[in-house]
Amino acid sequence: MKTNIRKFVIQKHSKAGQVHWDLMLEAAQVLETYRLALPPEKLFKQITTAVRISDHSLKFLTYQGTVNKGTGTVEIAETGTYQLLSQNAGSRQLQLDGKILKGKFTLTRIDAENWQFGRP
């Protein structure tokens, strides 16, 4: 059994008519979170900006409902497991095994908060 398999989720956030997606990767008792502009089904063909935002609680692996004091909602758009295949200061290669996203994906650092997410 491989011990480096962890969970991930992509949540669809809706607030005041605007939508974005948060990629959350289980790591050290928190969810490392990246805000994405594209939904999971578009990530096979396009690279998107992934803005690193604050870590989230592990409860968000399964949470759906209201957020931001009732001004927004979240729903799970994708879920599964991942393995961290490699990483350095500017790049992380992940093997995703989700309902939609399957295969290798890369997070590549642009600057302190901005990354790109997509297929290598």
C-alpha positions as CSV (number, residue, x, y, z in Angstrom):
1,M,0.0,0.0,0.0
2,K,1.4,3.4,-1.0
3,T,1.5,5.9,1.9
4,N,1.8,9.0,-0.1
5,I,-1.7,8.9,-1.5
6,R,-3.8,11.8,-0.3
7,K,-7.2,13.3,-1.0
8,F,-8.1,16.3,-3.2
9,V,-11.2,18.2,-4.0
10,I,-12.3,21.0,-6.3
11,Q,-15.1,23.1,-5.0
12,K,-17.3,25.3,-7.2
13,H,-17.8,28.7,-5.4
14,S,-20.7,30.9,-6.3
15,K,-21.2,34.4,-4.9
16,A,-23.1,37.3,-6.3
17,G,-23.3,35.8,-9.8
18,Q,-19.6,35.1,-10.0
19,V,-18.0,31.6,-10.0
20,H,-14.6,30.3,-9.4
21,W,-13.2,26.9,-8.4
22,D,-10.8,26.0,-5.5
23,L,-8.4,23.1,-5.9
24,M,-7.7,21.8,-2.4
25,L,-4.8,19.3,-1.8
26,E,-4.6,17.4,1.5
27,A,-1.2,18.1,3.1
28,A,-0.1,18.0,6.8
29,Q,-3.5,18.2,8.4
30,V,-4.7,21.1,6.2
31,L,-5.9,21.6,2.6
32,E,-3.4,23.6,0.5
33,T,-5.8,25.7,-1.6
34,Y,-5.4,27.3,-5.1
35,R,-8.1,29.4,-6.7
36,L,-8.8,28.3,-10.3
37,A,-10.6,30.2,-13.1
38,L,-11.6,27.0,-15.0
39,P,-13.8,24.1,-14.0
40,P,-12.3,20.5,-13.8
41,E,-13.7,19.4,-17.2
42,K,-11.7,22.1,-19.0
43,L,-8.4,21.4,-17.3
44,F,-7.5,18.6,-19.7
45,K,-7.0,21.0,-22.6
46,Q,-6.2,24.3,-21.0
47,I,-3.7,25.7,-18.5
48,T,-5.2,28.0,-15.9
49,T,-3.9,30.4,-13.3
50,A,-3.9,28.9,-9.8
51,V,-3.7,31.6,-7.2
52,R,-2.4,30.3,-3.8
53,I,-4.8,31.3,-1.1
54,S,-5.0,30.4,2.6
55,D,-5.1,26.8,3.7
56,H,-8.5,25.4,4.5
57,S,-9.6,22.9,7.2
58,L,-9.9,19.2,6.2
59,K,-13.7,19.5,6.7
60,F,-13.8,21.1,3.2
61,L,-13.0,17.7,1.6
62,T,-16.7,16.9,1.9
63,Y,-18.4,20.2,2.8
64,Q,-21.1,21.6,0.5
65,G,-23.4,24.5,1.5
66,T,-23.2,28.2,2.4
67,V,-20.0,30.1,3.1
68,N,-18.9,33.7,3.7
69,K,-21.7,34.3,6.3
70,G,-24.3,33.1,3.9
71,T,-23.3,35.3,1.0
72,G,-22.0,32.4,-1.1
73,T,-22.3,28.7,-1.7
74,V,-19.9,25.8,-2.4
75,E,-20.5,22.5,-4.1
76,I,-18.1,19.7,-4.8
77,A,-17.2,19.7,-8.6
78,E,-14.5,17.0,-8.4
79,T,-13.0,14.7,-5.8
80,G,-10.4,11.9,-5.7
81,T,-6.9,11.1,-4.6
82,Y,-3.5,12.3,-5.7
83,Q,0.2,11.4,-5.4
84,L,3.0,14.0,-5.3
85,L,5.3,12.7,-8.0
86,S,8.0,15.4,-7.7
87,Q,8.5,18.9,-6.5
88,N,11.0,21.7,-6.3
89,A,10.8,25.4,-5.5
90,G,9.0,26.2,-8.8
91,S,7.1,23.1,-9.7
92,R,5.0,20.2,-8.4
93,Q,4.0,17.3,-10.5
94,L,0.8,15.4,-9.3
95,Q,-0.8,12.2,-10.4
96,L,-4.6,12.7,-10.0
97,D,-7.1,10.0,-9.8
98,G,-10.5,11.7,-9.6
99,K,-13.9,11.2,-11.2
100,I,-13.0,13.7,-14.0
101,L,-9.3,14.4,-13.7
102,K,-7.1,11.4,-14.2
103,G,-3.4,11.5,-15.0
104,K,-0.4,13.8,-14.5
105,F,-0.9,17.5,-13.8
106,T,1.6,20.2,-12.9
107,L,1.5,23.3,-10.7
108,T,4.2,25.7,-11.9
109,R,5.1,28.8,-9.9
110,I,4.9,32.2,-11.7
111,D,5.5,34.3,-8.6
112,A,4.9,34.3,-4.9
113,E,1.1,33.6,-5.1
114,N,0.5,32.8,-8.7
115,W,0.9,29.4,-10.2
116,Q,-0.2,27.7,-13.4
117,F,-2.2,24.4,-13.3
118,G,-2.6,22.0,-16.1
119,R,-1.3,19.0,-18.0
120,P,2.4,18.8,-18.5
